[in-house]
Amino acid sequence: MPQGRDIPLLLLGIIGISISGPLIALSTMPILTLIFWRNLGGTLLVAPFGIRNLRGEAIFSKNSRAALWSIAAGISLVAHFIGFFIAMRFTSVAAGTALTALQPLFTAYFMVRLGGHIPKRAWVGMIISFSGVLIITGIDFTISTRAFVGDLAAISSAITAALYVTFGAHAQRSLSTMSYATICYFTVALSALPLALFIDGGLTSYPIHEWKVLIALIFFAQILGHTMYNLTLKRVSPAIVSMVVFFEVPISALLAIWWLGQRPHFGIWIGVVTILIGSAFVVIGRTDEN
């Protein structure tokens, strides 16, 4: 359970991550370019701390495996960002963030594939959440093909987020959070750069509004969001951190109503609540088992 400084770190993480979706929806900068600049900015902010730690952590000898886990986490994070960014542009923020909150279910699945065990309560949660997925995707399919594609992108981002957390947990067994974040964020930026140049065609020709949104995204989502959560994972159970992330869904949805005027179909809210209840069952079930 979170104690001491982990409580304010988690609160900051909730604020940072919750602002992420509406900001992405506000931006019109091409997705790969936005991913590149966001993670390059994140790298530059954590690198002064990470590089100092890496010198004493012997990543090229003792901790080379941890460095590889960090790179794998970065590649997974690229895929997660692509899916999540598409979801925020194609469907509503409420539906996209709720479907991305399926992450604990896929984490549990990966755990089983690695020989782990899932308690009965968690299986019940998966069935409940799957019902919520059917509700949201079914409604969006009737609204537009674009919204349905956004739903599928959000589900893919939940899968890759589960991989990102799994790989990151392995890396942080022997690396400091800042060392891990430096390698991970730089891997994302390096991976996104050629794709942005080839597909988007340019990195700089955008109005000042887009750069303001980007700076806010780096500060809130990358530093207050991802980095704060990574700091708490050193001491707090991933199951508890996953439960805290659920607060992103209602906060992001309310911000989308305020900033973007999004008011999703009433049935979407039923699906959102169903997914959150089911995911909570999964997290609580895994926590009890531990």
Backbone as CSV, one residue per row, in Angstrom:
resi,resn,N_x,N_y,N_z,CA_x,CA_y,CA_z,C_x,C_y,C_z
1,MET,0.845,-1.198,0.000,0.000,0.000,0.000,0.882,1.250,0.000
2,PRO,0.438,2.333,-0.639,1.237,3.558,-0.656,1.319,4.200,0.714
3,GLN,2.506,4.649,1.068,2.723,5.334,2.332,3.670,6.499,2.108
4,GLY,3.641,7.444,3.031,4.594,8.551,2.987,4.546,9.310,1.688
5,ARG,5.710,9.476,1.064,5.802,10.300,-0.149,5.131,9.660,-1.361
6,ASP,4.854,8.334,-1.309,4.209,7.691,-2.454,2.784,8.195,-2.673
7,ILE,2.117,8.635,-1.608,0.745,9.137,-1.742,0.696,10.403,-2.595
8,PRO,1.505,11.448,-2.298,1.482,12.615,-3.192,2.011,12.311,-4.585
9,LEU,2.945,11.364,-4.709,3.442,10.994,-6.035,2.321,10.391,-6.875
10,LEU,1.509,9.529,-6.257,0.389,8.936,-6.973,-0.666,9.984,-7.341
11,LEU,-0.898,10.933,-6.448,-1.858,12.003,-6.743,-1.382,12.839,-7.932
12,LEU,-0.088,13.145,-7.959,0.473,13.875,-9.096,0.348,13.046,-10.374
13,GLY,0.581,11.738,-10.239,0.458,10.855,-11.395,-0.948,10.850,-11.959
14,ILE,-1.949,10.830,-11.082,-3.345,10.855,-11.529,-3.631,12.127,-12.315
15,ILE,-3.170,13.264,-11.772,-3.392,14.543,-12.458,-2.731,14.536,-13.827
16,GLY,-1.461,14.105,-13.871,-0.708,14.123,-15.121,-1.319,13.240,-16.191
17,ILE,-1.633,12.001,-15.837,-2.184,11.061,-16.804,-3.587,11.483,-17.254
18,SER,-4.371,12.016,-16.331,-5.746,12.402,-16.670,-5.791,13.528,-17.696
19,ILE,-4.805,14.406,-17.653,-4.766,15.528,-18.594,-4.291,15.075,-19.971
20,SER,-3.618,13.929,-20.032,-3.014,13.445,-21.269,-4.020,13.309,-22.412
21,GLY,-5.112,12.556,-22.184,-6.070,12.305,-23.260,-6.670,13.557,-23.868
22,PRO,-7.222,14.459,-23.057,-7.785,15.698,-23.620,-6.752,16.531,-24.372
23,LEU,-5.504,16.567,-23.880,-4.468,17.330,-24.579,-4.181,16.738,-25.960
24,ILE,-4.107,15.406,-26.026,-3.870,14.747,-27.314,-5.018,15.032,-28.275
25,ALA,-6.245,15.013,-27.751,-7.406,15.305,-28.586,-7.410,16.761,-29.062
26,LEU,-6.869,17.657,-28.226,-6.791,19.075,-28.595,-5.767,19.338,-29.696
27,SER,-4.701,18.553,-29.710,-3.613,18.785,-30.655,-3.959,18.272,-32.044
28,THR,-3.452,18.969,-33.051,-3.597,18.508,-34.430,-2.244,18.116,-35.026
29,MET,-1.188,18.168,-34.223,0.128,17.742,-34.685,0.068,16.256,-35.037
30,PRO,0.689,15.840,-36.144,0.662,14.420,-36.514,1.118,13.523,-35.361
31,ILE,0.511,12.354,-35.272,0.698,11.487,-34.108,2.157,11.113,-33.883
32,LEU,2.856,10.652,-34.904,4.246,10.201,-34.721,5.159,11.361,-34.342
33,THR,4.914,12.526,-34.915,5.693,13.710,-34.565,5.450,14.107,-33.117
34,LEU,4.199,14.054,-32.690,3.850,14.378,-31.307,4.505,13.386,-30.335
35,ILE,4.508,12.110,-30.704,5.157,11.096,-29.866,6.649,11.366,-29.768
36,PHE,7.275,11.693,-30.893,8.721,11.968,-30.887,9.057,13.130,-29.972
37,TRP,8.405,14.276,-30.152,8.742,15.452,-29.357,8.418,15.247,-27.877
38,ARG,7.298,14.580,-27.600,6.930,14.337,-26.200,8.016,13.529,-25.493
39,ASN,8.502,12.482,-26.122,9.470,11.607,-25.466,10.888,12.158,-25.526
40,LEU,11.192,12.957,-26.546,12.483,13.630,-26.540,12.523,14.630,-25.389
41,GLY,11.426,15.376,-25.210,11.353,16.304,-24.089,11.453,15.590,-22.755
42,GLY,10.751,14.458,-22.625,10.833,13.679,-21.396,12.238,13.177,-21.135
43,THR,12.915,12.739,-22.200,14.297,12.256,-22.056,15.215,13.356,-21.560
44,LEU,15.100,14.538,-22.143,15.980,15.645,-21.761,15.769,16.057,-20.302
45,LEU,14.547,15.892,-19.799,14.261,16.289,-18.421,14.745,15.259,-17.399
46,VAL,14.703,13.976,-17.737,15.135,12.954,-16.767,16.584,12.535,-16.959
47,ALA,17.158,12.797,-18.149,18.519,12.334,-18.442,19.581,12.844,-17.464
48,PRO,19.531,14.120,-17.022,20.572,14.563,-16.069,20.630,13.704,-14.806
49,PHE,19.501,13.197,-14.366,19.469,12.321,-13.191,19.793,10.882,-13.577
50,GLY,19.260,10.448,-14.715,19.470,9.068,-15.139,20.898,8.765,-15.511
51,ILE,21.544,9.662,-16.270,22.922,9.428,-16.693,23.850,9.360,-15.482
52,ARG,23.601,10.209,-14.504,24.413,10.179,-13.285,24.298,8.829,-12.583
53,ASN,23.083,8.266,-12.559,22.884,6.962,-11.928,23.447,5.821,-12.764
54,LEU,23.319,5.942,-14.087,23.776,4.869,-14.962,25.276,4.620,-14.834
55,ARG,26.032,5.647,-14.517,27.472,5.479,-14.377,27.826,4.481,-13.279
56,GLY,26.997,4.426,-12.240,27.285,3.517,-11.141,26.516,2.212,-11.213
57,GLU,25.674,2.059,-12.247,24.850,0.861,-12.333,25.344,-0.157,-13.347
58,ALA,26.457,0.119,-13.975,27.152,-0.833,-14.852,26.212,-1.512,-15.848
59,ILE,25.534,-0.701,-16.672,24.558,-1.289,-17.588,25.224,-2.100,-18.702
60,PHE,26.513,-1.865,-18.967,27.188,-2.607,-20.026,27.865,-3.875,-19.516
61,SER,27.757,-4.139,-18.223,28.337,-5.355,-17.657,27.323,-6.078,-16.779
62,LYS,27.170,-5.623,-15.539,26.284,-6.305,-14.596,24.815,-6.171,-14.962
63,ASN,24.423,-4.999,-15.444,22.997,-4.722,-15.664,22.611,-4.618,-17.141
64,SER,23.343,-5.317,-17.996,23.008,-5.264,-19.421,21.619,-5.828,-19.690
65,ARG,21.214,-6.850,-18.922,19.882,-7.424,-19.088,18.811,-6.396,-18.721
66,ALA,19.052,-5.615,-17.650,18.097,-4.592,-17.238,17.975,-3.513,-18.314
67,ALA,19.089,-3.195,-18.964,19.051,-2.214,-20.052,18.206,-2.735,-21.209
68,LEU,18.331,-4.037,-21.499,17.522,-4.635,-22.567,16.036,-4.630,-22.212
69,TRP,15.723,-4.876,-20.925,14.328,-4.789,-20.482,13.806,-3.361,-20.669
70,SER,14.657,-2.363,-20.403,14.270,-0.963,-20.554,13.985,-0.630,-22.017
71,ILE,14.819,-1.154,-22.912,14.615,-0.935,-24.347,13.324,-1.606,-24.805
72,ALA,13.093,-2.832,-24.318,11.847,-3.538,-24.660,10.630,-2.759,-24.161
73,ALA,10.748,-2.173,-22.961,9.664,-1.347,-22.437,9.436,-0.132,-23.329
74,GLY,10.521,0.461,-23.812,10.404,1.617,-24.700,9.713,1.279,-26.008
75,ILE,10.051,0.130,-26.589,9.405,-0.293,-27.839,7.916,-0.537,-27.606
76,SER,7.597,-1.148,-26.461,6.185,-1.367,-26.117,5.461,-0.045,-25.913
77,LEU,6.175,0.923,-25.325,5.566,2.229,-25.069,5.291,2.980,-26.365
78,VAL,6.163,2.820,-27.369,5.895,3.420,-28.683,4.564,2.904,-29.225
79,ALA,4.421,1.579,-29.192,3.187,0.974,-29.699,1.979,1.423,-28.887
80,HIS,2.155,1.530,-27.558,1.060,2.006,-26.706,0.662,3.429,-27.076
81,PHE,1.646,4.305,-27.239,1.355,5.695,-27.582,0.626,5.802,-28.923
82,ILE,1.067,5.039,-29.910,0.421,5.101,-31.222,-1.053,4.720,-31.099
83,GLY,-1.322,3.617,-30.386,-2.702,3.192,-30.201,-3.520,4.191,-29.408
84,PHE,-2.931,4.708,-28.321,-3.658,5.632,-27.462,-3.916,6.956,-28.162
85,PHE,-2.928,7.459,-28.900,-3.091,8.727,-29.597,-4.166,8.612,-30.680
86,ILE,-4.172,7.486,-31.412,-5.211,7.272,-32.417,-6.584,7.235,-31.751
87,ALA,-6.667,6.554,-30.614,-7.943,6.454,-29.904,-8.460,7.829,-29.495
88,MET,-7.562,8.685,-28.986,-7.990,10.014,-28.542,-8.451,10.885,-29.701
89,ARG,-7.950,10.604,-30.912,-8.338,11.389,-32.082,-9.576,10.816,-32.784
90,PHE,-9.802,9.498,-32.658,-10.837,8.836,-33.444,-12.133,8.605,-32.676
91,THR,-12.042,8.372,-31.361,-13.234,8.138,-30.565,-13.274,9.136,-29.420
92,SER,-14.258,9.032,-28.543,-14.349,9.964,-27.424,-13.269,9.660,-26.383
93,VAL,-12.889,10.672,-25.635,-11.892,10.494,-24.582,-12.410,9.500,-23.538
94,ALA,-13.693,9.568,-23.218,-14.273,8.665,-22.221,-14.139,7.208,-22.658
95,ALA,-14.537,6.913,-23.897,-14.460,5.539,-24.398,-13.008,5.085,-24.528
96,GLY,-12.145,5.953,-25.053,-10.746,5.587,-25.271,-9.999,5.298,-23.983
97,THR,-10.169,6.157,-22.976,-9.459,5.940,-21.717,-10.018,4.725,-20.974
98,ALA,-11.320,4.482,-21.081,-11.913,3.308,-20.426,-11.384,2.019,-21.040
99,LEU,-11.315,1.957,-22.363,-10.805,0.759,-23.023,-9.317,0.567,-22.751
100,THR,-8.585,1.652,-22.617,-7.172,1.550,-22.266,-7.006,1.043,-20.833
101,ALA,-8.014,1.290,-19.985,-7.974,0.821,-18.593,-8.124,-0.691,-18.494
102,LEU,-8.253,-1.386,-19.633,-8.247,-2.844,-19.635,-6.852,-3.407,-19.388
103,GLN,-5.884,-2.530,-19.259,-4.484,-2.942,-19.066,-4.305,-4.037,-18.006
104,PRO,-4.915,-3.939,-16.806,-4.710,-4.995,-15.800,-5.155,-6.378,-16.273
105,LEU,-6.181,-6.431,-17.132,-6.646,-7.716,-17.632,-5.583,-8.374,-18.491
106,PHE,-4.949,-7.594,-19.358,-3.916,-8.154,-20.220,-2.644,-8.478,-19.426
107,THR,-2.370,-7.677,-18.392,-1.244,-7.990,-17.517,-1.460,-9.342,-16.849
108,ALA,-2.691,-9.581,-16.400,-3.031,-10.864,-15.783,-2.866,-11.999,-16.785
109,TYR,-3.260,-11.757,-18.024,-3.117,-12.785,-19.063,-1.652,-13.132,-19.278
110,PHE,-0.809,-12.098,-19.369,0.618,-12.348,-19.554,1.186,-13.122,-18.371
111,MET,0.662,-12.836,-17.179,1.119,-13.532,-15.986,0.817,-15.026,-16.091
112,VAL,-0.383,-15.367,-16.605,-0.756,-16.769,-16.781,0.143,-17.433,-17.812
113,ARG,0.429,-16.736,-18.890,1.295,-17.288,-19.931,2.692,-17.575,-19.412
114,LEU,3.097,-16.834,-18.381,4.416,-17.039,-17.780,4.366,-18.036,-16.627
115,GLY,3.217,-18.709,-16.466,3.114,-19.736,-15.444,2.462,-19.292,-14.159
116,GLY,1.887,-18.115,-14.141,1.253,-17.601,-12.934,-0.170,-18.121,-12.777
117,HIS,-0.840,-17.635,-11.747,-2.199,-18.084,-11.423,-3.101,-16.872,-11.240
118,ILE,-4.310,-16.965,-11.770,-5.291,-15.892,-11.610,-6.416,-16.403,-10.721
119,PRO,-6.717,-15.718,-9.621,-7.803,-16.153,-8.728,-9.164,-15.998,-9.398
120,LYS,-10.171,-16.683,-8.829,-11.511,-16.697,-9.421,-12.113,-15.301,-9.529
121,ARG,-11.871,-14.449,-8.497,-12.449,-13.105,-8.527,-11.945,-12.317,-9.729
122,ALA,-10.688,-12.527,-10.080,-10.127,-11.822,-11.235,-10.775,-12.283,-12.531
123,TRP,-11.074,-13.593,-12.646,-11.754,-14.094,-13.838,-13.139,-13.478,-13.968
124,VAL,-13.838,-13.337,-12.834,-15.158,-12.691,-12.840,-15.030,-11.265,-13.357
125,GLY,-13.987,-10.560,-12.883,-13.743,-9.189,-13.336,-13.505,-9.113,-14.830
126,MET,-12.781,-10.082,-15.377,-12.511,-10.089,-16.814,-13.802,-10.227,-17.616
127,ILE,-14.696,-11.081,-17.152,-15.979,-11.266,-17.845,-16.809,-9.979,-17.804
128,ILE,-16.818,-9.330,-16.628,-17.560,-8.073,-16.490,-16.986,-7.009,-17.426
129,SER,-15.658,-6.871,-17.421,-15.011,-5.869,-18.270,-15.254,-6.156,-19.743
130,PHE,-15.218,-7.429,-20.124,-15.460,-7.781,-21.519,-16.865,-7.353,-21.948
131,SER,-17.818,-7.443,-21.022,-19.176,-6.968,-21.307,-19.167,-5.469,-21.592
132,GLY,-18.373,-4.727,-20.807,-18.250,-3.283,-21.035,-17.631,-2.969,-22.380
133,VAL,-16.659,-3.783,-22.798,-16.032,-3.602,-24.110,-17.066,-3.781,-25.217
134,LEU,-17.889,-4.815,-25.090,-18.926,-5.068,-26.099,-19.920,-3.907,-26.177
135,ILE,-20.253,-3.337,-25.013,-21.188,-2.210,-24.994,-20.605,-1.013,-25.744
136,ILE,-19.361,-0.635,-25.394,-18.740,0.552,-25.994,-18.502,0.367,-27.482
137,THR,-17.859,-0.758,-27.858,-17.546,-0.970,-29.274,-18.814,-1.144,-30.109
138,GLY,-19.837,-1.775,-29.511,-21.089,-1.944,-30.239,-21.765,-0.620,-30.535
139,ILE,-21.780,0.266,-29.540,-22.396,1.587,-29.728,-21.584,2.416,-30.720
140,ASP,-20.238,2.402,-30.562,-19.395,3.186,-31.464,-19.492,2.674,-32.906
141,PHE,-19.673,1.360,-33.061,-19.799,0.803,-34.401,-21.044,1.335,-35.100
142,THR,-22.103,1.555,-34.312,-23.332,2.099,-34.893,-23.207,3.589,-35.168
143,ILE,-22.292,4.273,-34.438,-22.113,5.713,-34.630,-21.286,5.990,-35.870
144,SER,-20.099,5.366,-35.959,-19.234,5.567,-37.125,-18.114,4.540,-37.139
145,THR,-17.612,4.258,-38.339,-16.467,3.352,-38.479,-15.239,3.955,-37.811
146,ARG,-15.101,5.281,-37.893,-13.958,5.967,-37.302,-13.914,5.740,-35.785
147,ALA,-15.054,5.874,-35.112,-15.098,5.665,-33.668,-14.765,4.218,-33.317
148,PHE,-15.244,3.281,-34.132,-14.959,1.863,-33.886,-13.465,1.584,-34.036
149,VAL,-12.828,2.173,-35.040,-11.375,2.025,-35.211,-10.645,2.595,-33.995
150,GLY,-11.143,3.730,-33.475,-10.557,4.309,-32.273,-10.661,3.364,-31.080
151,ASP,-11.789,2.649,-30.975,-11.955,1.673,-29.898,-10.924,0.555,-30.024
152,LEU,-10.741,0.040,-31.241,-9.770,-1.029,-31.454,-8.355,-0.545,-31.136
153,ALA,-8.055,0.708,-31.479,-6.739,1.269,-31.164,-6.537,1.376,-29.656
154,ALA,-7.594,1.737,-28.929,-7.507,1.835,-27.471,-7.256,0.472,-26.847
155,ILE,-7.920,-0.570,-27.369,-7.699,-1.924,-26.848,-6.262,-2.365,-27.110
156,SER,-5.738,-2.057,-28.297,-4.342,-2.408,-28.592,-3.387,-1.644,-27.676
157,SER,-3.745,-0.402,-27.334,-2.878,0.378,-26.435,-2.896,-0.203,-25.029
158,ALA,-4.020,-0.838,-24.630,-4.077,-1.503,-23.324,-3.151,-2.715,-23.301
159,ILE,-3.105,-3.462,-24.407,-2.228,-4.633,-24.495,-0.763,-4.211,-24.402
160,THR,-0.384,-3.204,-25.175,1.014,-2.773,-25.188,1.396,-2.062,-23.885
161,ALA,0.416,-1.427,-23.216,0.692,-0.830,-21.910,1.010,-1.913,-20.888
162,ALA,0.306,-3.043,-20.990,0.582,-4.170,-20.091,1.997,-4.692,-20.307
163,LEU,2.420,-4.776,-21.567,3.796,-5.190,-21.860,4.792,-4.181,-21.317
164,TYR,4.499,-2.897,-21.495,5.365,-1.812,-21.009,5.583,-1.908,-19.493
165,VAL,4.492,-2.124,-18.749,4.588,-2.228,-17.292,5.355,-3.493,-16.892
166,THR,5.086,-4.596,-17.591,5.753,-5.862,-17.280,7.255,-5.760,-17.511
167,PHE,7.651,-5.239,-18.660,9.079,-5.088,-18.963,9.738,-4.073,-18.026
168,GLY,9.011,-2.988,-17.747,9.552,-1.956,-16.870,9.791,-2.456,-15.462
169,ALA,8.886,-3.317,-14.970,9.059,-3.879,-13.630,10.327,-4.718,-13.566
170,HIS,10.609,-5.476,-14.620,11.848,-6.264,-14.666,13.074,-5.356,-14.660
171,ALA,13.007,-4.284,-15.445,14.156,-3.378,-15.538,14.462,-2.709,-14.207
172,GLN,13.408,-2.304,-13.481,13.610,-1.549,-12.247,13.990,-2.412,-11.042
173,ARG,14.138,-3.711,-11.261,14.651,-4.552,-10.190,16.115,-4.237,-9.895
174,SER,16.825,-3.750,-10.920,18.244,-3.447,-10.713,18.651,-2.058,-11.187
175,LEU,17.733,-1.326,-11.829,18.025,0.038,-12.257,17.188,1.020,-11.456
176,SER,17.729,2.226,-11.253,16.936,3.288,-10.632,15.849,3.730,-11.604
177,THR,14.823,4.366,-11.077,13.718,4.813,-11.931,14.195,5.790,-12.993
178,MET,15.061,6.708,-12.635,15.529,7.705,-13.595,16.404,7.085,-14.677
179,SER,17.200,6.078,-14.314,18.001,5.377,-15.324,17.085,4.655,-16.303
180,TYR,16.128,3.953,-15.732,15.161,3.231,-16.567,14.392,4.188,-17.469
181,ALA,13.882,5.295,-16.896,13.097,6.254,-17.673,13.930,6.870,-18.792
182,THR,15.203,7.152,-18.531,16.074,7.735,-19.554,16.200,6.803,-20.748
183,ILE,16.483,5.529,-20.480,16.629,4.556,-21.568,15.301,4.347,-22.289
184,CYS,14.231,4.200,-21.515,12.909,3.924,-22.087,12.411,5.081,-22.957
185,TYR,12.430,6.295,-22.429,11.927,7.452,-23.180,12.782,7.720,-24.422
186,PHE,14.107,7.539,-24.292,14.984,7.764,-25.440,14.713,6.726,-26.529
187,THR,14.439,5.481,-26.122,14.093,4.435,-27.086,12.827,4.812,-27.853
188,VAL,11.848,5.357,-27.148,10.601,5.791,-27.801,10.889,6.891,-28.821
189,ALA,11.645,7.910,-28.397,11.949,9.027,-29.295,12.733,8.558,-30.512
190,LEU,13.719,7.693,-30.271,14.559,7.196,-31.367,13.751,6.345,-32.333
191,SER,12.811,5.569,-31.821,11.974,4.728,-32.670,10.970,5.552,-33.471
192,ALA,10.436,6.593,-32.847,9.417,7.405,-33.512,10.010,8.352,-34.559
193,LEU,11.289,8.740,-34.405,11.887,9.746,-35.293,11.839,9.359,-36.763
194,PRO,12.382,8.194,-37.180,12.330,7.879,-38.620,10.907,7.734,-39.140
195,LEU,10.001,7.204,-38.316,8.612,7.064,-38.728,7.968,8.438,-38.938
196,ALA,8.288,9.378,-38.021,7.740,10.728,-38.143,8.263,11.424,-39.398
197,LEU,9.544,11.253,-39.676,10.138,11.892,-40.852,9.573,11.300,-42.142
198,PHE,9.384,9.990,-42.146,8.934,9.312,-43.365,7.437,9.490,-43.601
199,ILE,6.640,9.364,-42.543,5.181,9.392,-42.684,4.619,10.804,-42.565
200,ASP,5.073,11.541,-41.526,4.527,12.886,-41.287,5.179,13.936,-42.165
201,GLY,6.442,13.717,-42.543,7.110,14.598,-43.496,7.759,15.838,-42.928
202,GLY,7.642,16.093,-41.632,8.267,17.271,-41.040,8.091,17.292,-39.546
203,LEU,9.024,17.976,-38.861,9.004,17.980,-37.404,8.731,19.351,-36.790
204,THR,8.806,20.415,-37.579,8.804,21.744,-36.961,7.761,22.727,-37.482
205,SER,7.153,22.488,-38.613,6.281,23.505,-39.222,4.862,23.461,-38.670
206,TYR,4.727,23.886,-37.401,3.423,23.853,-36.749,3.198,25.162,-35.998
207,PRO,1.952,25.583,-35.861,1.651,26.852,-35.176,2.006,26.797,-33.700
208,ILE,2.109,27.967,-33.072,2.531,28.089,-31.680,1.605,27.326,-30.740
209,HIS,0.314,27.267,-31.089,-0.648,26.544,-30.250,-0.231,25.090,-30.059
210,GLU,0.254,24.465,-31.138,0.648,23.052,-31.059,1.835,22.856,-30.121
211,TRP,2.758,23.805,-30.110,3.934,23.696,-29.234,3.535,23.901,-27.777
212,LYS,2.554,24.749,-27.543,2.064,24.936,-26.173,1.422,23.649,-25.645
213,VAL,0.618,22.999,-26.500,-0.002,21.738,-26.112,1.071,20.681,-25.861
214,LEU,2.097,20.659,-26.712,3.194,19.706,-26.552,3.911,19.899,-25.218
215,ILE,4.217,21.147,-24.874,4.899,21.422,-23.600,4.048,20.959,-22.430
216,ALA,2.757,21.211,-22.504,1.851,20.759,-21.442,1.825,19.238,-21.375
217,LEU,1.871,18.581,-22.528,1.858,17.117,-22.573,3.124,16.534,-21.951
218,ILE,4.263,17.150,-22.244,5.525,16.682,-21.654,5.508,16.848,-20.147
219,PHE,5.081,18.006,-19.687,5.114,18.289,-18.251,4.113,17.421,-17.484
220,PHE,2.863,17.410,-17.954,1.826,16.696,-17.205,1.882,15.185,-17.437
221,ALA,1.766,14.764,-18.700,1.642,13.329,-18.981,2.953,12.576,-18.782
222,GLN,4.053,13.148,-19.306,5.317,12.406,-19.276,5.990,12.466,-17.906
223,ILE,6.093,13.660,-17.337,6.824,13.812,-16.075,5.922,13.559,-14.874
224,LEU,4.793,14.272,-14.767,3.906,14.057,-13.627,3.166,12.725,-13.722
225,GLY,2.940,12.237,-14.936,2.202,10.993,-15.114,3.086,9.763,-15.054
226,HIS,3.706,9.423,-16.176,4.492,8.196,-16.270,5.631,8.136,-15.259
227,THR,6.368,9.213,-15.120,7.546,9.178,-14.240,7.158,9.046,-12.773
228,MET,6.093,9.719,-12.343,5.653,9.601,-10.946,5.183,8.178,-10.637
229,TYR,4.443,7.576,-11.567,4.000,6.197,-11.360,5.193,5.241,-11.296
230,ASN,6.175,5.464,-12.166,7.358,4.611,-12.142,8.107,4.730,-10.822
231,LEU,8.131,5.924,-10.264,8.793,6.117,-8.967,8.101,5.313,-7.868
232,THR,6.773,5.279,-7.878,6.049,4.558,-6.819,6.160,3.043,-6.980
233,LEU,6.364,2.560,-8.202,6.444,1.117,-8.423,7.651,0.492,-7.743
234,LYS,8.582,1.315,-7.297,9.722,0.802,-6.535,9.266,0.229,-5.198
235,ARG,8.154,0.761,-4.657,7.729,0.372,-3.303,6.273,-0.079,-3.227
236,VAL,5.438,0.361,-4.164,4.009,0.081,-4.105,3.667,-1.055,-5.064
237,SER,2.737,-1.924,-4.666,2.307,-3.029,-5.508,1.771,-2.518,-6.844
238,PRO,2.177,-3.139,-7.970,1.625,-2.746,-9.271,0.102,-2.853,-9.320
239,ALA,-0.461,-3.796,-8.549,-1.917,-3.940,-8.506,-2.568,-2.691,-7.934
240,ILE,-1.965,-2.128,-6.878,-2.505,-0.913,-6.266,-2.356,0.268,-7.213
241,VAL,-1.202,0.373,-7.867,-0.974,1.467,-8.813,-1.981,1.377,-9.959
242,SER,-2.258,0.151,-10.432,-3.243,-0.030,-11.506,-4.615,0.455,-11.075
243,MET,-4.962,0.190,-9.824,-6.262,0.638,-9.326,-6.334,2.163,-9.293
244,VAL,-5.242,2.808,-8.905,-5.207,4.266,-8.861,-5.387,4.855,-10.249
245,VAL,-4.829,4.177,-11.260,-4.925,4.665,-12.640,-6.379,4.738,-13.108
246,PHE,-7.282,3.957,-12.479,-8.685,4.004,-12.878,-9.273,5.408,-12.750
247,PHE,-8.723,6.209,-11.835,-9.245,7.566,-11.660,-9.043,8.411,-12.907
248,GLU,-8.132,7.979,-13.795,-7.903,8.716,-15.033,-9.170,8.804,-15.865
249,VAL,-9.950,7.733,-15.870,-11.096,7.664,-16.776,-12.129,8.758,-16.498
250,PRO,-12.666,8.870,-15.278,-13.664,9.928,-15.056,-13.085,11.332,-15.153
251,ILE,-11.834,11.528,-14.678,-11.243,12.867,-14.732,-11.026,13.290,-16.181
252,SER,-10.478,12.384,-17.002,-10.256,12.701,-18.418,-11.577,12.984,-19.125
253,ALA,-12.603,12.198,-18.796,-13.911,12.397,-19.424,-14.489,13.759,-19.069
254,LEU,-14.354,14.159,-17.805,-14.864,15.471,-17.384,-14.091,16.600,-18.058
255,LEU,-12.767,16.445,-18.173,-11.960,17.469,-18.859,-12.342,17.555,-20.337
256,ALA,-12.649,16.399,-20.946,-13.057,16.400,-22.358,-14.401,17.111,-22.539
257,ILE,-15.294,16.969,-21.567,-16.569,17.697,-21.621,-16.311,19.196,-21.528
258,TRP,-15.407,19.582,-20.642,-15.099,20.991,-20.394,-14.324,21.603,-21.552
259,TRP,-13.241,20.958,-21.988,-12.356,21.534,-22.995,-12.844,21.315,-24.420
260,LEU,-13.413,20.127,-24.681,-13.727,19.737,-26.047,-15.221,19.700,-26.348
261,GLY,-16.037,19.817,-25.284,-17.481,19.739,-25.486,-17.969,18.353,-25.855
262,GLN,-17.171,17.313,-25.523,-17.560,15.938,-25.843,-18.617,15.444,-24.864
263,ARG,-19.711,14.961,-25.405,-20.758,14.353,-24.588,-21.155,13.035,-25.238
264,PRO,-20.421,11.973,-24.880,-20.659,10.671,-25.521,-22.071,10.148,-25.295
265,HIS,-22.474,9.243,-26.148,-23.765,8.552,-26.029,-23.915,7.983,-24.615
266,PHE,-25.138,8.028,-24.076,-25.376,7.559,-22.710,-24.912,6.117,-22.507
267,GLY,-25.081,5.288,-23.527,-24.661,3.893,-23.418,-23.167,3.742,-23.208
268,ILE,-22.394,4.705,-23.733,-20.936,4.665,-23.539,-20.606,4.716,-22.055
269,TRP,-21.341,5.548,-21.308,-21.060,5.677,-19.875,-21.351,4.369,-19.145
270,ILE,-22.372,3.638,-19.598,-22.655,2.329,-19.010,-21.471,1.391,-19.248
271,GLY,-20.935,1.417,-20.458,-19.767,0.595,-20.772,-18.555,0.997,-19.973
272,VAL,-18.340,2.301,-19.797,-17.199,2.805,-19.017,-17.275,2.287,-17.579
273,VAL,-18.433,2.443,-16.967,-18.604,1.988,-15.576,-18.421,0.476,-15.474
274,THR,-18.943,-0.263,-16.442,-18.813,-1.725,-16.434,-17.349,-2.148,-16.510
275,ILE,-16.572,-1.503,-17.385,-15.145,-1.821,-17.505,-14.412,-1.521,-16.206
276,LEU,-14.708,-0.383,-15.587,-14.024,-0.012,-14.353,-14.346,-0.996,-13.222
277,ILE,-15.603,-1.410,-13.126,-15.976,-2.381,-12.097,-15.247,-3.704,-12.329
278,GLY,-15.250,-4.167,-13.573,-14.576,-5.424,-13.888,-13.079,-5.357,-13.642
279,SER,-12.449,-4.263,-14.052,-11.003,-4.112,-13.841,-10.672,-4.047,-12.356
280,ALA,-11.542,-3.416,-11.573,-11.332,-3.357,-10.128,-11.363,-4.763,-9.526
281,PHE,-12.269,-5.612,-10.014,-12.327,-7.002,-9.561,-11.014,-7.725,-9.859
282,VAL,-10.467,-7.471,-11.046,-9.205,-8.112,-11.425,-8.076,-7.686,-10.505
283,VAL,-7.961,-6.386,-10.286,-6.884,-5.867,-9.447,-7.024,-6.339,-8.006
284,ILE,-8.255,-6.257,-7.461,-8.473,-6.690,-6.083,-8.214,-8.182,-5.939
285,GLY,-8.627,-8.951,-6.939,-8.405,-10.385,-6.884,-6.935,-10.724,-6.853
286,ARG,-6.143,-10.031,-7.677,-4.701,-10.290,-7.701,-4.048,-9.824,-6.414
287,THR,-4.551,-8.694,-5.855,-3.984,-8.179,-4.607,-4.245,-9.165,-3.462
288,ASP,-5.476,-9.688,-3.390,-5.808,-10.649,-2.337,-4.971,-11.909,-2.446
289,GLU,-4.722,-12.332,-3.692,-3.956,-13.546,-3.917,-2.531,-13.372,-3.422
290,ASN,-1.993,-12.136,-3.603,-0.630,-11.856,-3.148,-0.570,-11.734,-1.644
